[in-house]
Amino acid sequence: MSFDSQISNFYEKLVVDELGHRSELADVGDDMLIDMACVALNQLPARYYRYSVDMAFYLPASEMQKMEDDVTKAVEYAISFVQSRSSRS
């Protein structure tokens, strides 16, 4: 197992989950969803972990709520940004 496969950014999962829960994006193609995820992630700080159980166990509920709120805002911005760029094409 290589070094780079043992670390992950917790925000990646949160952003992917948020995009997946949005019914208005059901007909959006993978390329556009990936663009939205990248734009959203660029609005957020990195939060790296090695084992997901560590994040679940040690992260206070208040901090998790703030992270989820930040993800919602970042995804809303990303959707607007990517859709406005694609409508120009």
A tleap script that builds the chain and sets N, CA, C and O, in Angstrom:
source leaprc.protein.ff14SB
mol = sequence {
  NMET SER PHE ASP SER GLN ILE SER ASN PHE
  TYR GLU LYS LEU VAL VAL ASP GLU LEU GLY
  HIE ARG SER GLU LEU ALA ASP VAL GLY ASP
  ASP MET LEU ILE ASP MET ALA CYS VAL ALA
  LEU ASN GLN LEU PRO ALA ARG TYR TYR ARG
  TYR SER VAL ASP MET ALA PHE TYR LEU PRO
  ALA SER GLU MET GLN LYS MET GLU ASP ASP
  VAL THR LYS ALA VAL GLU TYR ALA ILE SER
  PHE VAL GLN SER ARG SER SER ARG CSER
}
set mol.1.N position { 0.859 -1.168 0.000 }
set mol.1.CA position { 0.000 0.000 0.000 }
set mol.1.C position { 0.905 1.230 0.000 }
set mol.1.O position { 1.848 1.319 0.786 }
set mol.2.N position { 0.610 2.161 -0.876 }
set mol.2.CA position { 1.447 3.352 -0.964 }
set mol.2.C position { 0.962 4.448 -0.017 }
set mol.2.O position { -0.180 4.443 0.444 }
set mol.3.N position { 1.844 5.360 0.250 }
set mol.3.CA position { 1.582 6.465 1.171 }
set mol.3.C position { 0.340 7.250 0.772 }
set mol.3.O position { -0.505 7.532 1.622 }
set mol.4.N position { 0.211 7.610 -0.507 }
set mol.4.CA position { -0.883 8.477 -0.942 }
set mol.4.C position { -2.253 7.817 -0.874 }
set mol.4.O position { -3.265 8.517 -0.908 }
set mol.5.N position { -2.313 6.519 -0.780 }
set mol.5.CA position { -3.615 5.857 -0.678 }
set mol.5.C position { -4.081 5.723 0.772 }
set mol.5.O position { -5.161 5.190 1.029 }
set mol.6.N position { -3.277 6.204 1.716 }
set mol.6.CA position { -3.612 6.072 3.130 }
set mol.6.C position { -4.129 7.359 3.761 }
set mol.6.O position { -4.437 7.378 4.953 }
set mol.7.N position { -4.230 8.430 2.985 }
set mol.7.CA position { -4.741 9.687 3.515 }
set mol.7.C position { -5.899 10.172 2.647 }
set mol.7.O position { -5.922 9.956 1.436 }
set mol.8.N position { -6.854 10.828 3.291 }
set mol.8.CA position { -8.027 11.337 2.577 }
set mol.8.C position { -8.420 12.688 3.142 }
set mol.8.O position { -8.103 13.013 4.286 }
set mol.9.N position { -9.111 13.467 2.332 }
set mol.9.CA position { -9.649 14.755 2.760 }
set mol.9.C position { -11.112 14.531 3.128 }
set mol.9.O position { -11.914 14.143 2.278 }
set mol.10.N position { -11.461 14.771 4.375 }
set mol.10.CA position { -12.814 14.515 4.866 }
set mol.10.C position { -13.863 15.316 4.101 }
set mol.10.O position { -14.989 14.851 3.924 }
set mol.11.N position { -13.501 16.521 3.644 }
set mol.11.CA position { -14.450 17.348 2.906 }
set mol.11.C position { -14.865 16.713 1.573 }
set mol.11.O position { -15.959 16.987 1.079 }
set mol.12.N position { -14.011 15.873 0.988 }
set mol.12.CA position { -14.370 15.231 -0.281 }
set mol.12.C position { -15.640 14.401 -0.125 }
set mol.12.O position { -16.546 14.477 -0.955 }
set mol.13.N position { -15.699 13.617 0.933 }
set mol.13.CA position { -16.888 12.783 1.177 }
set mol.13.C position { -18.107 13.659 1.430 }
set mol.13.O position { -19.187 13.383 0.907 }
set mol.14.N position { -17.947 14.705 2.221 }
set mol.14.CA position { -19.078 15.585 2.529 }
set mol.14.C position { -19.617 16.257 1.265 }
set mol.14.O position { -20.830 16.357 1.082 }
set mol.15.N position { -18.718 16.715 0.399 }
set mol.15.CA position { -19.141 17.380 -0.839 }
set mol.15.C position { -19.838 16.380 -1.770 }
set mol.15.O position { -20.894 16.691 -2.321 }
set mol.16.N position { -19.276 15.215 -1.947 }
set mol.16.CA position { -19.891 14.198 -2.807 }
set mol.16.C position { -21.270 13.815 -2.267 }
set mol.16.O position { -22.218 13.670 -3.039 }
set mol.17.N position { -21.385 13.651 -0.960 }
set mol.17.CA position { -22.685 13.319 -0.360 }
set mol.17.C position { -23.696 14.444 -0.587 }
set mol.17.O position { -24.849 14.182 -0.930 }
set mol.18.N position { -23.269 15.689 -0.399 }
set mol.18.CA position { -24.167 16.835 -0.588 }
set mol.18.C position { -24.644 16.917 -2.036 }
set mol.18.O position { -25.830 17.134 -2.285 }
set mol.19.N position { -23.744 16.747 -2.976 }
set mol.19.CA position { -24.146 16.772 -4.392 }
set mol.19.C position { -25.107 15.624 -4.703 }
set mol.19.O position { -26.056 15.796 -5.468 }
set mol.20.N position { -24.861 14.466 -4.115 }
set mol.20.CA position { -25.709 13.299 -4.354 }
set mol.20.C position { -27.101 13.426 -3.791 }
set mol.20.O position { -28.023 12.777 -4.284 }
set mol.21.N position { -27.284 14.251 -2.762 }
set mol.21.CA position { -28.596 14.426 -2.138 }
set mol.21.C position { -29.447 15.495 -2.815 }
set mol.21.O position { -30.605 15.679 -2.441 }
set mol.22.N position { -28.913 16.188 -3.778 }
set mol.22.CA position { -29.636 17.296 -4.411 }
set mol.22.C position { -30.441 16.784 -5.600 }
set mol.22.O position { -29.886 16.426 -6.639 }
set mol.23.N position { -31.744 16.755 -5.428 }
set mol.23.CA position { -32.623 16.226 -6.479 }
set mol.23.C position { -32.566 17.053 -7.757 }
set mol.23.O position { -32.798 16.525 -8.844 }
set mol.24.N position { -32.259 18.348 -7.639 }
set mol.24.CA position { -32.201 19.190 -8.837 }
set mol.24.C position { -31.014 18.839 -9.731 }
set mol.24.O position { -30.920 19.329 -10.857 }
set mol.25.N position { -30.112 17.996 -9.241 }
set mol.25.CA position { -28.944 17.598 -10.024 }
set mol.25.C position { -29.073 16.188 -10.591 }
set mol.25.O position { -28.106 15.640 -11.120 }
set mol.26.N position { -30.254 15.604 -10.483 }
set mol.26.CA position { -30.449 14.214 -10.906 }
set mol.26.C position { -30.107 13.995 -12.381 }
set mol.26.O position { -29.625 12.923 -12.748 }
set mol.27.N position { -30.347 14.985 -13.220 }
set mol.27.CA position { -30.097 14.830 -14.653 }
set mol.27.C position { -28.769 15.433 -15.105 }
set mol.27.O position { -28.482 15.480 -16.301 }
set mol.28.N position { -27.971 15.887 -14.164 }
set mol.28.CA position { -26.680 16.496 -14.500 }
set mol.28.C position { -25.656 15.393 -14.754 }
set mol.28.O position { -25.593 14.414 -14.011 }
set mol.29.N position { -24.862 15.555 -15.797 }
set mol.29.CA position { -23.856 14.556 -16.154 }
set mol.29.C position { -22.677 14.530 -15.193 }
set mol.29.O position { -22.451 15.472 -14.433 }
set mol.30.N position { -21.939 13.443 -15.243 }
set mol.30.CA position { -20.797 13.255 -14.349 }
set mol.30.C position { -19.749 14.351 -14.507 }
set mol.30.O position { -19.186 14.812 -13.514 }
set mol.31.N position { -19.480 14.775 -15.739 }
set mol.31.CA position { -18.464 15.810 -15.948 }
set mol.31.C position { -18.822 17.094 -15.205 }
set mol.31.O position { -17.961 17.714 -14.581 }
set mol.32.N position { -20.087 17.492 -15.272 }
set mol.32.CA position { -20.509 18.709 -14.603 }
set mol.32.C position { -20.496 18.524 -13.084 }
set mol.32.O position { -20.124 19.444 -12.355 }
set mol.33.N position { -20.893 17.353 -12.604 }
set mol.33.CA position { -20.853 17.079 -11.160 }
set mol.33.C position { -19.419 17.121 -10.638 }
set mol.33.O position { -19.166 17.635 -9.548 }
set mol.34.N position { -18.496 16.585 -11.406 }
set mol.34.CA position { -17.091 16.610 -10.999 }
set mol.34.C position { -16.587 18.049 -10.956 }
set mol.34.O position { -15.862 18.428 -10.037 }
set mol.35.N position { -16.969 18.850 -11.950 }
set mol.35.CA position { -16.601 20.270 -11.930 }
set mol.35.C position { -17.171 20.956 -10.696 }
set mol.35.O position { -16.480 21.743 -10.050 }
set mol.36.N position { -18.416 20.666 -10.365 }
set mol.36.CA position { -19.042 21.257 -9.180 }
set mol.36.C position { -18.310 20.833 -7.912 }
set mol.36.O position { -18.091 21.649 -7.017 }
set mol.37.N position { -17.937 19.576 -7.834 }
set mol.37.CA position { -17.209 19.093 -6.656 }
set mol.37.C position { -15.872 19.811 -6.522 }
set mol.37.O position { -15.488 20.201 -5.420 }
set mol.38.N position { -15.160 19.989 -7.631 }
set mol.38.CA position { -13.865 20.673 -7.582 }
set mol.38.C position { -14.022 22.125 -7.153 }
set mol.38.O position { -13.251 22.613 -6.326 }
set mol.39.N position { -15.014 22.818 -7.707 }
set mol.39.CA position { -15.238 24.220 -7.326 }
set mol.39.C position { -15.597 24.304 -5.840 }
set mol.39.O position { -15.077 25.162 -5.126 }
set mol.40.N position { -16.472 23.428 -5.377 }
set mol.40.CA position { -16.856 23.431 -3.960 }
set mol.40.C position { -15.648 23.153 -3.064 }
set mol.40.O position { -15.445 23.844 -2.066 }
set mol.41.N position { -14.853 22.156 -3.413 }
set mol.41.CA position { -13.695 21.808 -2.586 }
set mol.41.C position { -12.672 22.942 -2.545 }
set mol.41.O position { -11.976 23.115 -1.545 }
set mol.42.N position { -12.583 23.700 -3.607 }
set mol.42.CA position { -11.659 24.837 -3.607 }
set mol.42.C position { -12.134 25.965 -2.697 }
set mol.42.O position { -11.362 26.876 -2.395 }
set mol.43.N position { -13.384 25.921 -2.258 }
set mol.43.CA position { -13.921 26.916 -1.324 }
set mol.43.C position { -13.721 26.498 0.133 }
set mol.43.O position { -13.992 27.277 1.047 }
set mol.44.N position { -13.256 25.291 0.344 }
set mol.44.CA position { -13.175 24.714 1.691 }
set mol.44.C position { -11.729 24.429 2.087 }
set mol.44.O position { -10.879 24.205 1.225 }
set mol.45.N position { -11.452 24.438 3.388 }
set mol.45.CA position { -10.104 24.048 3.823 }
set mol.45.C position { -9.943 22.533 3.696 }
set mol.45.O position { -10.928 21.802 3.604 }
set mol.46.N position { -8.737 22.087 3.693 }
set mol.46.CA position { -8.482 20.641 3.690 }
set mol.46.C position { -8.572 20.125 5.121 }
set mol.46.O position { -8.148 20.791 6.065 }
set mol.47.N position { -9.126 18.938 5.262 }
set mol.47.CA position { -9.217 18.298 6.592 }
set mol.47.C position { -8.860 16.832 6.384 }
set mol.47.O position { -9.719 16.000 6.093 }
set mol.48.N position { -7.580 16.538 6.539 }
set mol.48.CA position { -7.082 15.207 6.226 }
set mol.48.C position { -7.189 14.257 7.412 }
set mol.48.O position { -7.113 14.663 8.572 }
set mol.49.N position { -7.367 12.982 7.084 }
set mol.49.CA position { -7.402 11.935 8.096 }
set mol.49.C position { -6.830 10.668 7.494 }
set mol.49.O position { -6.742 10.521 6.275 }
set mol.50.N position { -6.453 9.778 8.354 }
set mol.50.CA position { -5.957 8.479 7.901 }
set mol.50.C position { -7.046 7.417 8.045 }
set mol.50.O position { -7.257 6.610 7.140 }
set mol.51.N position { -7.727 7.421 9.177 }
set mol.51.CA position { -8.789 6.443 9.430 }
set mol.51.C position { -10.093 7.194 9.677 }
set mol.51.O position { -10.155 8.076 10.534 }
set mol.52.N position { -11.124 6.846 8.932 }
set mol.52.CA position { -12.394 7.564 9.057 }
set mol.52.C position { -12.978 7.448 10.463 }
set mol.52.O position { -13.688 8.351 10.907 }
set mol.53.N position { -12.699 6.378 11.155 }
set mol.53.CA position { -13.209 6.223 12.517 }
set mol.53.C position { -12.664 7.327 13.424 }
set mol.53.O position { -13.341 7.745 14.364 }
set mol.54.N position { -11.447 7.802 13.149 }
set mol.54.CA position { -10.885 8.897 13.954 }
set mol.54.C position { -11.719 10.158 13.800 }
set mol.54.O position { -11.979 10.847 14.787 }
set mol.55.N position { -12.139 10.471 12.591 }
set mol.55.CA position { -12.954 11.669 12.362 }
set mol.55.C position { -14.296 11.524 13.068 }
set mol.55.O position { -14.767 12.467 13.704 }
set mol.56.N position { -14.900 10.379 12.963 }
set mol.56.CA position { -16.216 10.169 13.564 }
set mol.56.C position { -16.149 10.219 15.093 }
set mol.56.O position { -17.068 10.726 15.737 }
set mol.57.N position { -15.078 9.702 15.669 }
set mol.57.CA position { -14.981 9.607 17.121 }
set mol.57.C position { -14.508 10.902 17.772 }
set mol.57.O position { -15.022 11.288 18.822 }
set mol.58.N position { -13.545 11.571 17.169 }
set mol.58.CA position { -12.911 12.726 17.811 }
set mol.58.C position { -13.470 14.080 17.396 }
set mol.58.O position { -13.130 15.088 18.016 }
set mol.59.N position { -14.298 14.137 16.390 }
set mol.59.CA position { -14.830 15.407 15.906 }
set mol.59.C position { -16.056 15.801 16.727 }
set mol.59.O position { -17.042 15.065 16.737 }
set mol.60.N position { -16.020 16.942 17.416 }
set mol.60.CA position { -17.188 17.376 18.197 }
set mol.60.C position { -18.394 17.635 17.284 }
set mol.60.O position { -18.231 18.035 16.131 }
set mol.61.N position { -19.578 17.411 17.796 }
set mol.61.CA position { -20.803 17.597 17.009 }
set mol.61.C position { -20.921 19.017 16.478 }
set mol.61.O position { -21.385 19.220 15.356 }
set mol.62.N position { -20.514 19.991 17.257 }
set mol.62.CA position { -20.611 21.384 16.816 }
set mol.62.C position { -19.684 21.661 15.631 }
set mol.62.O position { -20.037 22.411 14.721 }
set mol.63.N position { -18.513 21.058 15.651 }
set mol.63.CA position { -17.582 21.245 14.530 }
set mol.63.C position { -18.095 20.533 13.280 }
set mol.63.O position { -17.966 21.046 12.169 }
set mol.64.N position { -18.672 19.359 13.466 }
set mol.64.CA position { -19.244 18.632 12.329 }
set mol.64.C position { -20.390 19.428 11.712 }
set mol.64.O position { -20.510 19.486 10.488 }
set mol.65.N position { -21.223 20.033 12.534 }
set mol.65.CA position { -22.333 20.845 12.025 }
set mol.65.C position { -21.812 22.032 11.232 }
set mol.65.O position { -22.355 22.366 10.179 }
set mol.66.N position { -20.760 22.671 11.733 }
set mol.66.CA position { -20.161 23.797 11.008 }
set mol.66.C position { -19.591 23.339 9.670 }
set mol.66.O position { -19.749 24.025 8.660 }
set mol.67.N position { -18.937 22.195 9.659 }
set mol.67.CA position { -18.382 21.663 8.411 }
set mol.67.C position { -19.505 21.387 7.409 }
set mol.67.O position { -19.373 21.707 6.228 }
set mol.68.N position { -20.602 20.798 7.874 }
set mol.68.CA position { -21.734 20.514 6.987 }
set mol.68.C position { -22.351 21.801 6.452 }
set mol.68.O position { -22.715 21.872 5.278 }
set mol.69.N position { -22.470 22.815 7.299 }
set mol.69.CA position { -22.998 24.114 6.853 }
set mol.69.C position { -22.079 24.743 5.809 }
set mol.69.O position { -22.551 25.283 4.809 }
set mol.70.N position { -20.779 24.673 6.039 }
set mol.70.CA position { -19.809 25.217 5.092 }
set mol.70.C position { -19.874 24.480 3.756 }
set mol.70.O position { -19.752 25.094 2.696 }
set mol.71.N position { -20.064 23.168 3.810 }
set mol.71.CA position { -20.180 22.371 2.587 }
set mol.71.C position { -21.429 22.766 1.811 }
set mol.71.O position { -21.382 22.898 0.588 }
set mol.72.N position { -22.537 22.956 2.504 }
set mol.72.CA position { -23.780 23.359 1.840 }
set mol.72.C position { -23.576 24.680 1.096 }
set mol.72.O position { -23.984 24.814 -0.058 }
set mol.73.N position { -22.948 25.647 1.751 }
set mol.73.CA position { -22.689 26.939 1.112 }
set mol.73.C position { -21.741 26.797 -0.077 }
set mol.73.O position { -21.963 27.404 -1.125 }
set mol.74.N position { -20.703 26.011 0.078 }
set mol.74.CA position { -19.729 25.821 -0.996 }
set mol.74.C position { -20.362 25.116 -2.199 }
set mol.74.O position { -20.072 25.459 -3.345 }
set mol.75.N position { -21.219 24.141 -1.939 }
set mol.75.CA position { -21.884 23.421 -3.027 }
set mol.75.C position { -22.881 24.331 -3.736 }
set mol.75.O position { -22.978 24.296 -4.962 }
set mol.76.N position { -23.614 25.135 -2.995 }
set mol.76.CA position { -24.542 26.077 -3.619 }
set mol.76.C position { -23.794 27.042 -4.537 }
set mol.76.O position { -24.236 27.318 -5.652 }
set mol.77.N position { -22.663 27.549 -4.062 }
set mol.77.CA position { -21.835 28.430 -4.893 }
set mol.77.C position { -21.356 27.677 -6.139 }
set mol.77.O position { -21.430 28.204 -7.248 }
set mol.78.N position { -20.871 26.460 -5.960 }
set mol.78.CA position { -20.325 25.678 -7.068 }
set mol.78.C position { -21.386 25.379 -8.126 }
set mol.78.O position { -21.110 25.460 -9.323 }
set mol.79.N position { -22.585 25.038 -7.693 }
set mol.79.CA position { -23.669 24.764 -8.643 }
set mol.79.C position { -23.935 26.006 -9.481 }
set mol.79.O position { -24.009 25.934 -10.708 }
set mol.80.N position { -24.075 27.123 -8.824 }
set mol.80.CA position { -24.342 28.383 -9.524 }
set mol.80.C position { -23.202 28.728 -10.478 }
set mol.80.O position { -23.440 29.099 -11.628 }
set mol.81.N position { -21.982 28.607 -10.005 }
set mol.81.CA position { -20.807 28.943 -10.795 }
set mol.81.C position { -20.712 28.067 -12.050 }
set mol.81.O position { -20.558 28.581 -13.158 }
set mol.82.N position { -20.805 26.757 -11.875 }
set mol.82.CA position { -20.647 25.834 -13.008 }
set mol.82.C position { -21.808 25.972 -13.985 }
set mol.82.O position { -21.597 25.970 -15.198 }
set mol.83.N position { -23.033 26.093 -13.472 }
set mol.83.CA position { -24.172 26.233 -14.370 }
set mol.83.C position { -24.104 27.533 -15.151 }
set mol.83.O position { -24.478 27.556 -16.323 }
set mol.84.N position { -23.642 28.607 -14.545 }
set mol.84.CA position { -23.545 29.866 -15.264 }
set mol.84.C position { -22.476 29.794 -16.353 }
set mol.84.O position { -22.631 30.402 -17.412 }
set mol.85.N position { -21.403 29.064 -16.106 }
set mol.85.CA position { -20.352 28.895 -17.111 }
set mol.85.C position { -20.809 27.998 -18.253 }
set mol.85.O position { -20.459 28.236 -19.409 }
set mol.86.N position { -21.589 26.968 -17.935 }
set mol.86.CA position { -22.020 26.037 -18.985 }
set mol.86.C position { -23.105 26.656 -19.866 }
set mol.86.O position { -23.235 26.282 -21.031 }
set mol.87.N position { -23.883 27.594 -19.330 }
set mol.87.CA position { -24.926 28.220 -20.132 }
set mol.87.C position { -24.333 29.213 -21.128 }
set mol.87.O position { -24.997 29.605 -22.087 }
set mol.88.N position { -23.099 29.614 -20.905 }
set mol.88.CA position { -22.417 30.533 -21.833 }
set mol.88.C position { -21.900 29.816 -23.065 }
set mol.88.O position { -21.630 30.445 -24.088 }
set mol.89.N position { -21.759 28.491 -22.969 }
set mol.89.CA position { -21.199 27.716 -24.096 }
set mol.89.C position { -22.197 27.504 -25.198 }
set mol.89.O position { -21.878 26.875 -26.207 }
savepdb mol mol.pdb
quit
